[in-house]
Amino acid sequence: MADLWSVYGSPFIAGVIFVLAFFVIGLWLASIALKDSSIVDIFWGFGCAAMAWIFFLTSTGAEPRAVVMLILATLWGARLGVYIGARNWGGEDRRYARLRQHITDQGRSYVLYSLRAVFLFQGIAMVICTLPLLVAIATPGDGRLGLLGGLAAAVIAIGLVMEALADWQMAHFRRTRTTQGVVMDRGLWRYSRHPNYFGEMLVQWGFFLMACAATPLGIVTIIAPALLSYLITGPMGANLLERRLTKKNPDYEDYVRRTSAFVPWPPKPTTASSFRGIAGR
């Protein structure tokens, strides 16, 4: 245990301090001034990328595996932060606005509630979800990628491309559509109802594989991709989104029947007329 702490202790503590000081307290105070809790989503990707840099700068050396992991984590986090920032620019995300109204209607303080349920919760999640980055970057050794590391890098790269392309296709669709209430079933969205989420899961499981390539102890970081996969696919992720979309547009049910939920797959034939609709991150 002492040996593990000597390797991972300093970067881990530095990362936790960053999360508490900036991501939890700093963003919470900023959200009060801006009256916008959704800034936590904008800084999720940037925060994870910053954690990768903290792990890199506080560990022993710039080994090839650590450099590859740092580059991939930075590309992933920066792209995600820029995309969500551009999407949410100009006002609080509707999900947080509804939550704010719900808590306020109950006579409770949303300011205090958001500290615990929004910023502290996501701060803890960030510490957990960056554990594979910690292990992949801070583990000493020759730092060579090896077969498993090469596979991990490929999985991450594929996930990054898929996630970015799916988000671009959805953003383009929303800018150019002429009729509201139609379903997006083009491009990657023809083969998956949530190709952006699937790409995100590839990235996170790729990070985990890179940690396993660094050391057999990397297996313990499986909690990170497992947690994110649950958050993405579970009752607060895609399932919640699809319930809302079905209520807004009954035709969305046809899209659900013929289209794979996550793993891209050729759509099932349908006897109904072709619908085009709404979907999103």
ChimeraX commands (.cxc) that place a marker at each C-alpha (Angstrom):
marker #1 position 0.00,0.00,0.00 radius 0.5
marker #1 position 2.85,2.38,0.83 radius 0.5
marker #1 position 4.40,1.70,-2.58 radius 0.5
marker #1 position 1.11,2.51,-4.31 radius 0.5
marker #1 position 0.77,5.75,-2.38 radius 0.5
marker #1 position 4.32,6.76,-3.25 radius 0.5
marker #1 position 3.46,6.40,-6.95 radius 0.5
marker #1 position -0.09,7.69,-7.11 radius 0.5
marker #1 position -0.52,9.69,-3.90 radius 0.5
marker #1 position 0.86,13.06,-4.98 radius 0.5
marker #1 position -0.93,13.28,-8.35 radius 0.5
marker #1 position -4.16,12.00,-6.78 radius 0.5
marker #1 position -4.11,14.57,-3.97 radius 0.5
marker #1 position -3.24,17.36,-6.42 radius 0.5
marker #1 position -6.19,16.31,-8.58 radius 0.5
marker #1 position -8.60,16.23,-5.64 radius 0.5
marker #1 position -7.50,19.70,-4.52 radius 0.5
marker #1 position -8.08,21.02,-8.04 radius 0.5
marker #1 position -11.56,19.47,-8.20 radius 0.5
marker #1 position -12.61,20.86,-4.82 radius 0.5
marker #1 position -11.14,24.32,-5.32 radius 0.5
marker #1 position -12.04,24.95,-8.94 radius 0.5
marker #1 position -14.67,22.51,-10.14 radius 0.5
marker #1 position -16.81,22.39,-6.98 radius 0.5
marker #1 position -16.34,25.67,-5.06 radius 0.5
marker #1 position -15.19,27.92,-7.91 radius 0.5
marker #1 position -17.85,26.88,-10.42 radius 0.5
marker #1 position -20.54,26.88,-7.73 radius 0.5
marker #1 position -19.75,30.49,-6.82 radius 0.5
marker #1 position -19.68,31.41,-10.52 radius 0.5
marker #1 position -23.05,29.71,-11.04 radius 0.5
marker #1 position -24.58,31.85,-8.29 radius 0.5
marker #1 position -23.36,35.03,-9.97 radius 0.5
marker #1 position -24.44,33.86,-13.44 radius 0.5
marker #1 position -27.64,32.13,-12.27 radius 0.5
marker #1 position -26.56,29.23,-14.47 radius 0.5
marker #1 position -25.78,25.78,-13.05 radius 0.5
marker #1 position -25.24,24.29,-16.49 radius 0.5
marker #1 position -21.70,25.69,-16.56 radius 0.5
marker #1 position -20.81,22.49,-14.71 radius 0.5
marker #1 position -21.42,20.59,-17.96 radius 0.5
marker #1 position -19.29,22.98,-19.99 radius 0.5
marker #1 position -16.32,22.50,-17.66 radius 0.5
marker #1 position -16.67,18.71,-17.27 radius 0.5
marker #1 position -14.51,17.97,-20.30 radius 0.5
marker #1 position -12.09,20.81,-19.57 radius 0.5
marker #1 position -11.85,19.64,-15.96 radius 0.5
marker #1 position -11.02,16.05,-16.89 radius 0.5
marker #1 position -8.38,17.27,-19.34 radius 0.5
marker #1 position -6.93,19.49,-16.60 radius 0.5
marker #1 position -6.78,16.44,-14.31 radius 0.5
marker #1 position -4.76,14.60,-16.96 radius 0.5
marker #1 position -2.28,17.51,-17.05 radius 0.5
marker #1 position -2.09,17.56,-13.25 radius 0.5
marker #1 position -1.33,13.82,-13.19 radius 0.5
marker #1 position 1.29,14.28,-15.90 radius 0.5
marker #1 position 3.04,17.24,-14.26 radius 0.5
marker #1 position 3.12,15.65,-10.80 radius 0.5
marker #1 position 4.32,12.19,-11.86 radius 0.5
marker #1 position 7.83,10.98,-12.58 radius 0.5
marker #1 position 8.43,11.42,-16.30 radius 0.5
marker #1 position 7.20,11.94,-19.85 radius 0.5
marker #1 position 7.01,8.29,-20.94 radius 0.5
marker #1 position 5.46,7.48,-24.34 radius 0.5
marker #1 position 2.31,5.96,-22.84 radius 0.5
marker #1 position 1.78,8.95,-20.58 radius 0.5
marker #1 position 2.25,11.38,-23.47 radius 0.5
marker #1 position -0.22,9.48,-25.68 radius 0.5
marker #1 position -2.75,9.37,-22.84 radius 0.5
marker #1 position -2.29,13.08,-22.15 radius 0.5
marker #1 position -2.81,14.00,-25.81 radius 0.5
marker #1 position -5.93,11.85,-26.19 radius 0.5
marker #1 position -7.45,13.06,-22.91 radius 0.5
marker #1 position -6.78,16.68,-23.85 radius 0.5
marker #1 position -8.35,16.28,-27.30 radius 0.5
marker #1 position -11.39,14.56,-25.83 radius 0.5
marker #1 position -11.91,17.03,-22.97 radius 0.5
marker #1 position -11.31,20.17,-25.02 radius 0.5
marker #1 position -13.64,19.09,-27.84 radius 0.5
marker #1 position -16.39,18.17,-25.41 radius 0.5
marker #1 position -16.05,21.43,-23.49 radius 0.5
marker #1 position -16.07,23.58,-26.63 radius 0.5
marker #1 position -19.08,21.72,-28.05 radius 0.5
marker #1 position -21.20,21.96,-24.90 radius 0.5
marker #1 position -20.11,25.55,-24.33 radius 0.5
marker #1 position -21.21,26.56,-27.83 radius 0.5
marker #1 position -24.48,24.66,-27.44 radius 0.5
marker #1 position -25.35,26.16,-24.04 radius 0.5
marker #1 position -24.11,29.69,-24.73 radius 0.5
marker #1 position -26.59,32.39,-23.80 radius 0.5
marker #1 position -28.57,30.82,-20.99 radius 0.5
marker #1 position -29.00,27.99,-18.52 radius 0.5
marker #1 position -29.66,24.56,-19.96 radius 0.5
marker #1 position -33.36,23.68,-19.75 radius 0.5
marker #1 position -32.71,20.64,-17.57 radius 0.5
marker #1 position -31.08,22.77,-14.88 radius 0.5
marker #1 position -33.68,25.50,-15.28 radius 0.5
marker #1 position -36.42,22.94,-14.62 radius 0.5
marker #1 position -34.52,21.61,-11.61 radius 0.5
marker #1 position -34.03,25.14,-10.27 radius 0.5
marker #1 position -37.75,25.84,-10.61 radius 0.5
marker #1 position -38.69,22.51,-9.01 radius 0.5
marker #1 position -36.50,23.08,-5.93 radius 0.5
marker #1 position -37.63,26.70,-5.62 radius 0.5
marker #1 position -41.30,25.68,-5.83 radius 0.5
marker #1 position -40.70,23.38,-2.86 radius 0.5
marker #1 position -39.54,26.38,-0.81 radius 0.5
marker #1 position -35.95,25.11,-0.66 radius 0.5
marker #1 position -32.75,27.00,-1.37 radius 0.5
marker #1 position -31.54,26.06,-4.83 radius 0.5
marker #1 position -28.16,27.68,-4.12 radius 0.5
marker #1 position -27.42,25.23,-1.30 radius 0.5
marker #1 position -29.06,22.34,-3.13 radius 0.5
marker #1 position -26.92,22.88,-6.23 radius 0.5
marker #1 position -23.71,22.84,-4.17 radius 0.5
marker #1 position -24.50,19.33,-2.94 radius 0.5
marker #1 position -26.52,17.74,-5.75 radius 0.5
marker #1 position -24.88,19.35,-8.79 radius 0.5
marker #1 position -21.34,20.53,-8.13 radius 0.5
marker #1 position -20.20,18.22,-5.32 radius 0.5
marker #1 position -21.82,15.21,-7.00 radius 0.5
marker #1 position -20.09,15.93,-10.31 radius 0.5
marker #1 position -16.84,16.71,-8.52 radius 0.5
marker #1 position -16.86,13.28,-6.87 radius 0.5
marker #1 position -17.76,11.73,-10.22 radius 0.5
marker #1 position -14.81,13.53,-11.84 radius 0.5
marker #1 position -12.36,12.14,-9.27 radius 0.5
marker #1 position -13.69,8.62,-9.84 radius 0.5
marker #1 position -13.91,8.88,-13.62 radius 0.5
marker #1 position -10.34,10.12,-14.04 radius 0.5
marker #1 position -8.82,7.20,-12.14 radius 0.5
marker #1 position -7.88,5.43,-15.41 radius 0.5
marker #1 position -6.05,8.59,-16.49 radius 0.5
marker #1 position -4.18,8.65,-13.18 radius 0.5
marker #1 position -3.04,5.05,-13.52 radius 0.5
marker #1 position -2.22,5.28,-17.24 radius 0.5
marker #1 position -0.17,8.47,-16.81 radius 0.5
marker #1 position 1.49,8.07,-13.40 radius 0.5
marker #1 position 2.47,4.38,-13.51 radius 0.5
marker #1 position 6.28,4.11,-13.79 radius 0.5
marker #1 position 8.00,1.77,-16.23 radius 0.5
marker #1 position 9.27,1.80,-19.79 radius 0.5
marker #1 position 6.02,3.47,-20.84 radius 0.5
marker #1 position 5.66,1.52,-24.09 radius 0.5
marker #1 position 2.12,1.17,-25.37 radius 0.5
marker #1 position 2.34,-2.52,-26.24 radius 0.5
marker #1 position -0.49,-4.43,-27.92 radius 0.5
marker #1 position -3.13,-3.58,-25.31 radius 0.5
marker #1 position -2.08,0.07,-25.21 radius 0.5
marker #1 position -2.25,0.30,-28.99 radius 0.5
marker #1 position -5.72,-1.24,-28.91 radius 0.5
marker #1 position -6.74,1.24,-26.20 radius 0.5
marker #1 position -5.50,4.20,-28.24 radius 0.5
marker #1 position -7.39,2.95,-31.29 radius 0.5
marker #1 position -10.62,2.54,-29.29 radius 0.5
marker #1 position -10.27,6.06,-27.87 radius 0.5
marker #1 position -9.58,7.52,-31.31 radius 0.5
marker #1 position -12.58,5.78,-32.87 radius 0.5
marker #1 position -14.77,6.98,-30.01 radius 0.5
marker #1 position -13.53,10.55,-30.39 radius 0.5
marker #1 position -14.24,10.60,-34.12 radius 0.5
marker #1 position -17.68,9.02,-33.71 radius 0.5
marker #1 position -18.67,11.36,-30.87 radius 0.5
marker #1 position -17.49,14.47,-32.71 radius 0.5
marker #1 position -19.13,13.45,-36.00 radius 0.5
marker #1 position -22.44,12.60,-34.32 radius 0.5
marker #1 position -22.50,15.93,-32.47 radius 0.5
marker #1 position -21.67,17.82,-35.68 radius 0.5
marker #1 position -24.41,16.01,-37.61 radius 0.5
marker #1 position -26.97,16.81,-34.91 radius 0.5
marker #1 position -25.92,20.46,-34.69 radius 0.5
marker #1 position -26.11,20.81,-38.49 radius 0.5
marker #1 position -29.55,19.19,-38.52 radius 0.5
marker #1 position -30.87,21.58,-35.89 radius 0.5
marker #1 position -29.51,24.61,-37.74 radius 0.5
marker #1 position -30.89,23.63,-41.13 radius 0.5
marker #1 position -34.24,21.93,-40.42 radius 0.5
marker #1 position -37.28,23.79,-41.64 radius 0.5
marker #1 position -39.89,21.96,-39.55 radius 0.5
marker #1 position -39.90,21.48,-35.78 radius 0.5
marker #1 position -40.78,18.10,-34.33 radius 0.5
marker #1 position -39.06,15.93,-36.91 radius 0.5
marker #1 position -36.69,13.03,-36.15 radius 0.5
marker #1 position -32.98,13.08,-36.95 radius 0.5
marker #1 position -32.34,9.70,-38.60 radius 0.5
marker #1 position -29.50,10.56,-40.97 radius 0.5
marker #1 position -25.78,9.88,-40.90 radius 0.5
marker #1 position -24.70,8.03,-37.78 radius 0.5
marker #1 position -28.16,8.64,-36.30 radius 0.5
marker #1 position -29.59,6.24,-38.89 radius 0.5
marker #1 position -27.70,3.38,-37.25 radius 0.5
marker #1 position -27.86,4.39,-33.58 radius 0.5
marker #1 position -30.26,6.50,-31.55 radius 0.5
marker #1 position -27.33,7.76,-29.46 radius 0.5
marker #1 position -24.12,7.53,-31.53 radius 0.5
marker #1 position -22.59,10.37,-29.50 radius 0.5
marker #1 position -23.16,8.43,-26.28 radius 0.5
marker #1 position -21.75,5.27,-27.85 radius 0.5
marker #1 position -18.65,7.20,-28.90 radius 0.5
marker #1 position -18.32,8.56,-25.37 radius 0.5
marker #1 position -18.48,5.04,-23.93 radius 0.5
marker #1 position -15.76,3.90,-26.35 radius 0.5
marker #1 position -13.54,6.74,-25.12 radius 0.5
marker #1 position -14.09,5.89,-21.46 radius 0.5
marker #1 position -13.53,2.14,-21.90 radius 0.5
marker #1 position -10.45,2.99,-23.97 radius 0.5
marker #1 position -9.08,5.00,-21.04 radius 0.5
marker #1 position -9.66,1.95,-18.86 radius 0.5
marker #1 position -7.82,-0.33,-21.30 radius 0.5
marker #1 position -4.89,2.10,-21.27 radius 0.5
marker #1 position -4.76,1.87,-17.47 radius 0.5
marker #1 position -4.73,-1.93,-17.75 radius 0.5
marker #1 position -1.90,-1.65,-20.29 radius 0.5
marker #1 position 0.10,0.33,-17.72 radius 0.5
marker #1 position -0.31,-2.17,-14.88 radius 0.5
marker #1 position -2.50,-5.16,-13.94 radius 0.5
marker #1 position -3.76,-2.98,-11.07 radius 0.5
marker #1 position -5.49,-0.92,-13.73 radius 0.5
marker #1 position -8.35,-3.40,-13.50 radius 0.5
marker #1 position -9.56,-1.67,-10.32 radius 0.5
marker #1 position -10.30,1.48,-12.33 radius 0.5
marker #1 position -13.16,-0.35,-14.05 radius 0.5
marker #1 position -15.40,1.59,-11.65 radius 0.5
marker #1 position -14.83,4.67,-13.86 radius 0.5
marker #1 position -16.19,3.45,-17.23 radius 0.5
marker #1 position -18.84,1.39,-15.43 radius 0.5
marker #1 position -20.13,4.48,-13.61 radius 0.5
marker #1 position -20.11,6.65,-16.73 radius 0.5
marker #1 position -21.81,3.94,-18.78 radius 0.5
marker #1 position -24.54,3.73,-16.16 radius 0.5
marker #1 position -24.97,7.52,-16.09 radius 0.5
marker #1 position -25.13,7.61,-19.89 radius 0.5
marker #1 position -27.49,4.69,-20.42 radius 0.5
marker #1 position -29.39,4.70,-17.13 radius 0.5
marker #1 position -32.52,6.44,-15.86 radius 0.5
marker #1 position -30.87,9.88,-15.80 radius 0.5
marker #1 position -29.27,9.55,-19.24 radius 0.5
marker #1 position -30.56,8.18,-22.50 radius 0.5
marker #1 position -33.67,6.65,-20.93 radius 0.5
marker #1 position -34.78,10.00,-19.53 radius 0.5
marker #1 position -34.07,11.72,-22.85 radius 0.5
marker #1 position -36.07,9.16,-24.80 radius 0.5
marker #1 position -39.07,9.40,-22.46 radius 0.5
marker #1 position -39.16,13.15,-23.02 radius 0.5
marker #1 position -38.77,12.82,-26.78 radius 0.5
marker #1 position -41.56,10.27,-26.99 radius 0.5
marker #1 position -43.88,12.58,-25.06 radius 0.5
marker #1 position -43.03,15.50,-27.34 radius 0.5
marker #1 position -43.27,13.51,-30.56 radius 0.5
marker #1 position -45.22,10.22,-30.75 radius 0.5
marker #1 position -43.55,9.51,-34.11 radius 0.5
marker #1 position -40.30,9.06,-32.20 radius 0.5
marker #1 position -41.57,5.59,-31.22 radius 0.5
marker #1 position -41.17,4.48,-34.83 radius 0.5
marker #1 position -37.54,5.62,-34.75 radius 0.5
marker #1 position -37.02,3.66,-31.51 radius 0.5
marker #1 position -38.52,0.50,-33.01 radius 0.5
marker #1 position -36.28,0.47,-36.06 radius 0.5
marker #1 position -33.01,1.92,-34.72 radius 0.5
marker #1 position -30.41,0.39,-32.40 radius 0.5
marker #1 position -30.14,2.14,-29.04 radius 0.5
marker #1 position -26.35,2.49,-28.87 radius 0.5
marker #1 position -24.24,0.09,-30.95 radius 0.5
marker #1 position -24.45,1.23,-34.59 radius 0.5
marker #1 position -26.42,-1.34,-36.58 radius 0.5
marker #1 position -28.44,-1.33,-39.82 radius 0.5
marker #1 position -31.99,-0.14,-39.09 radius 0.5
marker #1 position -34.88,-2.58,-39.06 radius 0.5
marker #1 position -37.36,-2.34,-41.93 radius 0.5
marker #1 position -40.59,-0.55,-41.10 radius 0.5
marker #1 position -44.00,-0.70,-42.71 radius 0.5
marker #1 position -44.90,2.75,-41.52 radius 0.5
marker #1 position -44.07,5.88,-43.48 radius 0.5
marker #1 position -40.59,7.25,-42.95 radius 0.5
marker #1 position -40.42,9.78,-40.13 radius 0.5
marker #1 position -37.66,12.24,-39.40 radius 0.5
marker #1 position -37.36,13.57,-35.84 radius 0.5
marker #1 position -35.58,14.93,-32.80 radius 0.5
marker #1 position -32.74,13.36,-30.87 radius 0.5
marker #1 position -29.81,14.81,-28.97 radius 0.5
marker #1 position -27.15,14.62,-26.32 radius 0.5
marker link #1:1,2 radius 0.2
marker link #1:2,3 radius 0.2
marker link #1:3,4 radius 0.2
marker link #1:4,5 radius 0.2
marker link #1:5,6 radius 0.2
marker link #1:6,7 radius 0.2
marker link #1:7,8 radius 0.2
marker link #1:8,9 radius 0.2
marker link #1:9,10 radius 0.2
marker link #1:10,11 radius 0.2
marker link #1:11,12 radius 0.2
marker link #1:12,13 radius 0.2
marker link #1:13,14 radius 0.2
marker link #1:14,15 radius 0.2
marker link #1:15,16 radius 0.2
marker link #1:16,17 radius 0.2
marker link #1:17,18 radius 0.2
marker link #1:18,19 radius 0.2
marker link #1:19,20 radius 0.2
marker link #1:20,21 radius 0.2
marker link #1:21,22 radius 0.2
marker link #1:22,23 radius 0.2
marker link #1:23,24 radius 0.2
marker link #1:24,25 radius 0.2
marker link #1:25,26 radius 0.2
marker link #1:26,27 radius 0.2
marker link #1:27,28 radius 0.2
marker link #1:28,29 radius 0.2
marker link #1:29,30 radius 0.2
marker link #1:30,31 radius 0.2
marker link #1:31,32 radius 0.2
marker link #1:32,33 radius 0.2
marker link #1:33,34 radius 0.2
marker link #1:34,35 radius 0.2
marker link #1:35,36 radius 0.2
marker link #1:36,37 radius 0.2
marker link #1:37,38 radius 0.2
marker link #1:38,39 radius 0.2
marker link #1:39,40 radius 0.2
marker link #1:40,41 radius 0.2
marker link #1:41,42 radius 0.2
marker link #1:42,43 radius 0.2
marker link #1:43,44 radius 0.2
marker link #1:44,45 radius 0.2
marker link #1:45,46 radius 0.2
marker link #1:46,47 radius 0.2
marker link #1:47,48 radius 0.2
marker link #1:48,49 radius 0.2
marker link #1:49,50 radius 0.2
marker link #1:50,51 radius 0.2
marker link #1:51,52 radius 0.2
marker link #1:52,53 radius 0.2
marker link #1:53,54 radius 0.2
marker link #1:54,55 radius 0.2
marker link #1:55,56 radius 0.2
marker link #1:56,57 radius 0.2
marker link #1:57,58 radius 0.2
marker link #1:58,59 radius 0.2
marker link #1:59,60 radius 0.2
marker link #1:60,61 radius 0.2
marker link #1:61,62 radius 0.2
marker link #1:62,63 radius 0.2
marker link #1:63,64 radius 0.2
marker link #1:64,65 radius 0.2
marker link #1:65,66 radius 0.2
marker link #1:66,67 radius 0.2
marker link #1:67,68 radius 0.2
marker link #1:68,69 radius 0.2
marker link #1:69,70 radius 0.2
marker link #1:70,71 radius 0.2
marker link #1:71,72 radius 0.2
marker link #1:72,73 radius 0.2
marker link #1:73,74 radius 0.2
marker link #1:74,75 radius 0.2
marker link #1:75,76 radius 0.2
marker link #1:76,77 radius 0.2
marker link #1:77,78 radius 0.2
marker link #1:78,79 radius 0.2
marker link #1:79,80 radius 0.2
marker link #1:80,81 radius 0.2
marker link #1:81,82 radius 0.2
marker link #1:82,83 radius 0.2
marker link #1:83,84 radius 0.2
marker link #1:84,85 radius 0.2
marker link #1:85,86 radius 0.2
marker link #1:86,87 radius 0.2
marker link #1:87,88 radius 0.2
marker link #1:88,89 radius 0.2
marker link #1:89,90 radius 0.2
marker link #1:90,91 radius 0.2
marker link #1:91,92 radius 0.2
marker link #1:92,93 radius 0.2
marker link #1:93,94 radius 0.2
marker link #1:94,95 radius 0.2
marker link #1:95,96 radius 0.2
marker link #1:96,97 radius 0.2
marker link #1:97,98 radius 0.2
marker link #1:98,99 radius 0.2
marker link #1:99,100 radius 0.2
marker link #1:100,101 radius 0.2
marker link #1:101,102 radius 0.2
marker link #1:102,103 radius 0.2
marker link #1:103,104 radius 0.2
marker link #1:104,105 radius 0.2
marker link #1:105,106 radius 0.2
marker link #1:106,107 radius 0.2
marker link #1:107,108 radius 0.2
marker link #1:108,109 radius 0.2
marker link #1:109,110 radius 0.2
marker link #1:110,111 radius 0.2
marker link #1:111,112 radius 0.2
marker link #1:112,113 radius 0.2
marker link #1:113,114 radius 0.2
marker link #1:114,115 radius 0.2
marker link #1:115,116 radius 0.2
marker link #1:116,117 radius 0.2
marker link #1:117,118 radius 0.2
marker link #1:118,119 radius 0.2
marker link #1:119,120 radius 0.2
marker link #1:120,121 radius 0.2
marker link #1:121,122 radius 0.2
marker link #1:122,123 radius 0.2
marker link #1:123,124 radius 0.2
marker link #1:124,125 radius 0.2
marker link #1:125,126 radius 0.2
marker link #1:126,127 radius 0.2
marker link #1:127,128 radius 0.2
marker link #1:128,129 radius 0.2
marker link #1:129,130 radius 0.2
marker link #1:130,131 radius 0.2
marker link #1:131,132 radius 0.2
marker link #1:132,133 radius 0.2
marker link #1:133,134 radius 0.2
marker link #1:134,135 radius 0.2
marker link #1:135,136 radius 0.2
marker link #1:136,137 radius 0.2
marker link #1:137,138 radius 0.2
marker link #1:138,139 radius 0.2
marker link #1:139,140 radius 0.2
marker link #1:140,141 radius 0.2
marker link #1:141,142 radius 0.2
marker link #1:142,143 radius 0.2
marker link #1:143,144 radius 0.2
marker link #1:144,145 radius 0.2
marker link #1:145,146 radius 0.2
marker link #1:146,147 radius 0.2
marker link #1:147,148 radius 0.2
marker link #1:148,149 radius 0.2
marker link #1:149,150 radius 0.2
marker link #1:150,151 radius 0.2
marker link #1:151,152 radius 0.2
marker link #1:152,153 radius 0.2
marker link #1:153,154 radius 0.2
marker link #1:154,155 radius 0.2
marker link #1:155,156 radius 0.2
marker link #1:156,157 radius 0.2
marker link #1:157,158 radius 0.2
marker link #1:158,159 radius 0.2
marker link #1:159,160 radius 0.2
marker link #1:160,161 radius 0.2
marker link #1:161,162 radius 0.2
marker link #1:162,163 radius 0.2
marker link #1:163,164 radius 0.2
marker link #1:164,165 radius 0.2
marker link #1:165,166 radius 0.2
marker link #1:166,167 radius 0.2
marker link #1:167,168 radius 0.2
marker link #1:168,169 radius 0.2
marker link #1:169,170 radius 0.2
marker link #1:170,171 radius 0.2
marker link #1:171,172 radius 0.2
marker link #1:172,173 radius 0.2
marker link #1:173,174 radius 0.2
marker link #1:174,175 radius 0.2
marker link #1:175,176 radius 0.2
marker link #1:176,177 radius 0.2
marker link #1:177,178 radius 0.2
marker link #1:178,179 radius 0.2
marker link #1:179,180 radius 0.2
marker link #1:180,181 radius 0.2
marker link #1:181,182 radius 0.2
marker link #1:182,183 radius 0.2
marker link #1:183,184 radius 0.2
marker link #1:184,185 radius 0.2
marker link #1:185,186 radius 0.2
marker link #1:186,187 radius 0.2
marker link #1:187,188 radius 0.2
marker link #1:188,189 radius 0.2
marker link #1:189,190 radius 0.2
marker link #1:190,191 radius 0.2
marker link #1:191,192 radius 0.2
marker link #1:192,193 radius 0.2
marker link #1:193,194 radius 0.2
marker link #1:194,195 radius 0.2
marker link #1:195,196 radius 0.2
marker link #1:196,197 radius 0.2
marker link #1:197,198 radius 0.2
marker link #1:198,199 radius 0.2
marker link #1:199,200 radius 0.2
marker link #1:200,201 radius 0.2
marker link #1:201,202 radius 0.2
marker link #1:202,203 radius 0.2
marker link #1:203,204 radius 0.2
marker link #1:204,205 radius 0.2
marker link #1:205,206 radius 0.2
marker link #1:206,207 radius 0.2
marker link #1:207,208 radius 0.2
marker link #1:208,209 radius 0.2
marker link #1:209,210 radius 0.2
marker link #1:210,211 radius 0.2
marker link #1:211,212 radius 0.2
marker link #1:212,213 radius 0.2
marker link #1:213,214 radius 0.2
marker link #1:214,215 radius 0.2
marker link #1:215,216 radius 0.2
marker link #1:216,217 radius 0.2
marker link #1:217,218 radius 0.2
marker link #1:218,219 radius 0.2
marker link #1:219,220 radius 0.2
marker link #1:220,221 radius 0.2
marker link #1:221,222 radius 0.2
marker link #1:222,223 radius 0.2
marker link #1:223,224 radius 0.2
marker link #1:224,225 radius 0.2
marker link #1:225,226 radius 0.2
marker link #1:226,227 radius 0.2
marker link #1:227,228 radius 0.2
marker link #1:228,229 radius 0.2
marker link #1:229,230 radius 0.2
marker link #1:230,231 radius 0.2
marker link #1:231,232 radius 0.2
marker link #1:232,233 radius 0.2
marker link #1:233,234 radius 0.2
marker link #1:234,235 radius 0.2
marker link #1:235,236 radius 0.2
marker link #1:236,237 radius 0.2
marker link #1:237,238 radius 0.2
marker link #1:238,239 radius 0.2
marker link #1:239,240 radius 0.2
marker link #1:240,241 radius 0.2
marker link #1:241,242 radius 0.2
marker link #1:242,243 radius 0.2
marker link #1:243,244 radius 0.2
marker link #1:244,245 radius 0.2
marker link #1:245,246 radius 0.2
marker link #1:246,247 radius 0.2
marker link #1:247,248 radius 0.2
marker link #1:248,249 radius 0.2
marker link #1:249,250 radius 0.2
marker link #1:250,251 radius 0.2
marker link #1:251,252 radius 0.2
marker link #1:252,253 radius 0.2
marker link #1:253,254 radius 0.2
marker link #1:254,255 radius 0.2
marker link #1:255,256 radius 0.2
marker link #1:256,257 radius 0.2
marker link #1:257,258 radius 0.2
marker link #1:258,259 radius 0.2
marker link #1:259,260 radius 0.2
marker link #1:260,261 radius 0.2
marker link #1:261,262 radius 0.2
marker link #1:262,263 radius 0.2
marker link #1:263,264 radius 0.2
marker link #1:264,265 radius 0.2
marker link #1:265,266 radius 0.2
marker link #1:266,267 radius 0.2
marker link #1:267,268 radius 0.2
marker link #1:268,269 radius 0.2
marker link #1:269,270 radius 0.2
marker link #1:270,271 radius 0.2
marker link #1:271,272 radius 0.2
marker link #1:272,273 radius 0.2
marker link #1:273,274 radius 0.2
marker link #1:274,275 radius 0.2
marker link #1:275,276 radius 0.2
marker link #1:276,277 radius 0.2
marker link #1:277,278 radius 0.2
marker link #1:278,279 radius 0.2
marker link #1:279,280 radius 0.2
marker link #1:280,281 radius 0.2
view
